[in-house]
């Protein structure tokens, strides 16, 4: 997978294969998909808000401390 970012899901839910954008200093520097989600050493399919996890992004290895990963989802109304 490459680089895995130690992350905290602040709200909502993160799912494997979800569309994501990485913000650095308020600017979107990456858009792609989540290819890895893990809790401790176990790979998982989703992570609920309030939990810490590892997130791997497809074809992106320049994750730095302070970056924000936003999950882009579609909500049917």
TORMI-563418 format. One record per atom (N, C-alpha, C, CB): residue number from 1; residue in one letter; atom name; x, y, z. Coordinates in steps of 0.2 Angstrom, whole numbers, always signed. Atoms other than C-alpha are relative to their C-alpha. Glycine has a CB too. Layout:
fikol;lolum;finu;xx;yy;zz
NUM;a;CA;X;Y;Z
...
% end
This chain:
fikol;lolum;finu;xx;yy;zz
1;x;N;+4;-6;+0
1;x;CA;+0;+0;+0
1;x;C;+4;+6;+0
1;x;CB;-5;+0;+6
2;x;N;-4;-6;-1
2;x;CA;+14;+12;+4
2;x;C;-1;+4;+6
2;x;CB;-1;+5;-6
3;x;N;+1;-4;-6
3;x;CA;+11;+26;+16
3;x;C;-7;-1;+3
3;x;CB;+2;+7;-1
4;x;N;+6;+0;-4
4;x;CA;-2;+24;+30
4;x;C;+0;+5;+5
4;x;CB;-1;-7;+3
5;x;N;+0;-6;-5
5;x;CA;-8;+39;+39
5;x;C;-4;-2;+6
5;x;CB;-4;+6;-3
6;x;N;+3;+1;-6
6;x;CA;-12;+37;+57
6;x;C;-6;+6;+1
6;x;CB;+5;+1;+6
7;x;N;+5;-5;+1
7;x;CA;-29;+46;+58
7;x;C;-5;-1;+6
7;x;CB;-4;-1;-6
8;x;N;+6;+0;-5
8;x;CA;-44;+50;+70
8;x;C;-6;+2;-5
8;x;CB;+1;+5;+6
9;x;N;+6;-1;+3
9;x;CA;-61;+49;+62
9;x;C;-4;+5;+4
9;x;CB;-5;-6;-2
10;x;N;+3;-5;-5
10;x;CA;-69;+65;+69
10;x;C;-8;+0;+0
10;x;CB;+2;+7;-2
11;x;N;+7;+1;+0
11;x;CA;-87;+62;+63
11;x;C;-2;-4;-6
11;x;CB;-4;+7;+0
12;x;N;+2;+4;+6
12;x;CA;-97;+51;+52
12;x;C;+3;-7;+0
12;x;CB;+1;+3;-6
13;x;N;-3;+7;+1
13;x;CA;-90;+35;+45
13;x;C;+4;+0;-6
13;x;CB;-6;-5;-1
14;x;N;-4;+0;+6
14;x;CA;-76;+31;+33
14;x;C;+0;-7;-2
14;x;CB;+8;+2;+2
15;x;N;+0;+7;+3
15;x;CA;-77;+16;+21
15;x;C;+5;-1;-5
15;x;CB;-7;-1;-3
16;x;N;-5;+2;+5
16;x;CA;-65;+7;+11
16;x;C;-2;+1;-7
16;x;CB;+2;-8;+1
17;x;N;+2;-2;+6
17;x;CA;-65;+12;-7
17;x;C;-4;+7;-1
17;x;CB;-4;-5;-4
18;x;N;+4;-6;+0
18;x;CA;-73;+29;-2
18;x;C;+5;+5;-4
18;x;CB;-1;+3;+7
19;x;N;-4;-6;+3
19;x;CA;-68;+45;-12
19;x;C;+2;+4;+5
19;x;CB;-5;+3;-5
20;x;N;-3;-4;-6
20;x;CA;-56;+56;-2
20;x;C;+4;+5;-4
20;x;CB;+4;-4;+4
21;x;N;-4;-5;+2
21;x;CA;-48;+72;-4
21;x;C;+5;+2;+6
21;x;CB;-4;+7;-2
22;x;N;-5;-2;-6
22;x;CA;-32;+78;+6
22;x;C;+1;+7;-1
22;x;CB;+7;-4;-1
23;x;N;-1;-8;+0
23;x;CA;-31;+96;+11
23;x;C;+6;+1;+4
23;x;CB;-6;+3;+4
24;x;N;-6;-3;-4
24;x;CA;-14;+104;+16
24;x;C;-1;+7;-1
24;x;CB;+6;-3;-4
25;x;N;+0;-7;-1
25;x;CA;-15;+122;+22
25;x;C;-6;+3;-4
25;x;CB;+6;+3;-3
26;x;N;+6;-2;+3
26;x;CA;-33;+123;+16
26;x;C;-1;-1;-8
26;x;CB;-1;+7;+1
27;x;N;+0;+1;+7
27;x;CA;-29;+118;-2
27;x;C;+0;-8;-2
27;x;CB;+6;+3;-4
28;x;N;+0;+7;+2
28;x;CA;-34;+101;-10
28;x;C;+6;-2;-4
28;x;CB;-7;-1;-4
29;x;N;-6;+2;+4
29;x;CA;-18;+93;-15
29;x;C;+0;-7;-3
29;x;CB;+6;+0;+5
30;x;N;+1;+7;+3
30;x;CA;-25;+75;-19
30;x;C;-7;-1;+0
30;x;CB;+4;-5;+5
31;x;N;+6;+3;+0
31;x;CA;-41;+67;-24
31;x;C;+0;-7;-3
31;x;CB;-5;+5;-5
32;x;N;+0;+7;+2
32;x;CA;-43;+48;-25
32;x;C;-4;-4;+4
32;x;CB;+7;-2;+0
33;x;N;+4;+5;-4
33;x;CA;-49;+33;-16
33;x;C;+4;-3;+6
33;x;CB;-2;-5;-4
34;x;N;-3;+3;-6
34;x;CA;-45;+25;+1
34;x;C;+1;-8;-2
34;x;CB;-5;+1;+6
35;x;N;-1;+7;+1
35;x;CA;-37;+8;-2
35;x;C;+2;-4;+6
35;x;CB;+6;+0;-5
36;x;N;-1;+4;-6
36;x;CA;-33;+3;+16
36;x;C;-3;+4;+6
36;x;CB;+8;-1;+1
37;x;N;+3;-2;-6
37;x;CA;-42;+5;+32
37;x;C;+2;-5;+5
37;x;CB;-8;+1;+0
38;x;N;-2;+5;-5
38;x;CA;-35;-3;+48
38;x;C;-1;+3;+7
38;x;CB;+7;-2;-1
39;x;N;+0;-2;-7
39;x;CA;-38;-3;+66
39;x;C;+5;-5;+4
39;x;CB;-7;-1;+3
40;x;N;-6;+4;-3
40;x;CA;-22;-9;+76
40;x;C;+3;-4;-6
40;x;CB;-3;-5;+6
41;x;N;-3;+4;+5
41;x;CA;-16;-23;+65
41;x;C;-5;-3;-5
41;x;CB;+4;-5;+3
42;x;N;+5;+3;+4
42;x;CA;-33;-28;+57
42;x;C;-2;+4;-5
42;x;CB;-6;-2;+5
43;x;N;+3;-4;+6
43;x;CA;-39;-22;+40
43;x;C;-7;-1;+1
43;x;CB;+2;-3;-7
44;x;N;+7;+0;-1
44;x;CA;-57;-17;+41
44;x;C;-3;+3;-6
44;x;CB;-2;+5;+6
45;x;N;+4;-3;+6
45;x;CA;-71;-11;+29
45;x;C;-2;+7;+1
45;x;CB;-6;-5;-2
46;x;N;+2;-7;-1
46;x;CA;-77;+4;+38
46;x;C;+3;+2;+7
46;x;CB;-7;+1;+0
47;x;N;-2;-3;-7
47;x;CA;-72;+15;+54
47;x;C;-5;+5;+1
47;x;CB;+7;+2;+0
48;x;N;+5;-5;-3
48;x;CA;-85;+24;+64
48;x;C;+4;+6;+3
48;x;CB;-5;-3;+5
49;x;N;-3;-6;-3
49;x;CA;-82;+42;+70
49;x;C;+2;-1;+8
49;x;CB;-6;+5;+0
50;x;N;-3;+0;-6
50;x;CA;-72;+44;+86
50;x;C;+5;-5;+1
50;x;CB;-6;-2;+5
51;x;N;-5;+5;+0
51;x;CA;-60;+30;+82
51;x;C;+6;+2;-4
51;x;CB;-3;-7;-3
52;x;N;-6;-1;+4
52;x;CA;-42;+30;+77
52;x;C;+1;-6;-4
52;x;CB;+6;+0;+5
53;x;N;-1;+5;+5
53;x;CA;-37;+21;+62
53;x;C;+6;+1;-4
53;x;CB;-6;-1;-4
54;x;N;-5;-1;+5
54;x;CA;-24;+19;+48
54;x;C;-3;+1;-7
54;x;CB;+5;-5;+0
55;x;N;+3;-1;+6
55;x;CA;-29;+26;+31
55;x;C;+6;+0;-5
55;x;CB;-4;+7;+0
56;x;N;-4;+0;+5
56;x;CA;-20;+22;+15
56;x;C;-3;+3;-6
56;x;CB;+3;-7;-2
57;x;N;+3;-3;+6
57;x;CA;-23;+32;-1
57;x;C;+3;-2;-6
57;x;CB;+0;+8;+0
58;x;N;-3;+3;+7
58;x;CA;-21;+26;-19
58;x;C;+4;+5;-3
58;x;CB;-6;-2;-5
59;x;N;-5;-4;+4
59;x;CA;-6;+32;-28
59;x;C;+2;+7;+3
59;x;CB;-2;+1;-7
60;x;N;-2;-6;-3
60;x;CA;-2;+45;-15
60;x;C;+5;-2;+6
60;x;CB;-6;+4;+2
61;x;N;-4;+2;-5
61;x;CA;+13;+44;-3
61;x;C;+3;+7;+4
61;x;CB;+6;-3;-3
62;x;N;-3;-7;-3
62;x;CA;+16;+63;+2
62;x;C;-5;+2;+6
62;x;CB;+1;+5;-5
63;x;N;+4;-2;-6
63;x;CA;+5;+63;+18
63;x;C;+5;+2;+6
63;x;CB;-4;-6;+3
64;x;N;-4;-3;-6
64;x;CA;+12;+74;+32
64;x;C;-5;+2;+6
64;x;CB;+3;+7;-3
65;x;N;+4;-1;-7
65;x;CA;+7;+78;+50
65;x;C;-4;+7;-2
65;x;CB;+5;+1;+6
66;x;N;+4;-6;+1
66;x;CA;-7;+91;+50
66;x;C;-5;+0;-6
66;x;CB;+4;+6;+0
67;x;N;+5;+0;+6
67;x;CA;-15;+86;+33
67;x;C;-7;-3;+3
67;x;CB;+3;-5;-5
68;x;N;+7;+2;-1
68;x;CA;-34;+83;+33
68;x;C;-2;-4;-6
68;x;CB;-4;+6;+2
69;x;N;+3;+4;+5
69;x;CA;-42;+69;+24
69;x;C;-7;+1;+0
69;x;CB;+2;-7;+0
70;x;N;+7;-1;+0
70;x;CA;-60;+73;+19
70;x;C;-3;-6;-4
70;x;CB;-2;+7;-3
71;x;N;+3;+5;+3
71;x;CA;-71;+59;+14
71;x;C;-6;+3;-4
71;x;CB;-3;-6;+5
72;x;N;+5;-3;+4
72;x;CA;-82;+63;-1
72;x;C;-6;-5;-1
72;x;CB;+3;+3;-7
73;x;N;+5;+5;+0
73;x;CA;-99;+54;+0
73;x;C;-6;+3;-4
73;x;CB;-2;-3;+7
74;x;N;+6;-2;+3
74;x;CA;-115;+54;-9
74;x;C;-6;-2;+5
74;x;CB;-1;-4;-7
75;x;N;+6;+2;-5
75;x;CA;-131;+55;+2
75;x;C;-6;+1;-4
75;x;CB;+0;+5;+6
76;x;N;+6;+0;+4
76;x;CA;-147;+50;-6
76;x;C;-6;+3;+4
76;x;CB;-2;-7;-2
77;x;N;+5;-3;-4
77;x;CA;-162;+61;+0
77;x;C;-7;-1;-4
77;x;CB;+1;+7;+0
% end
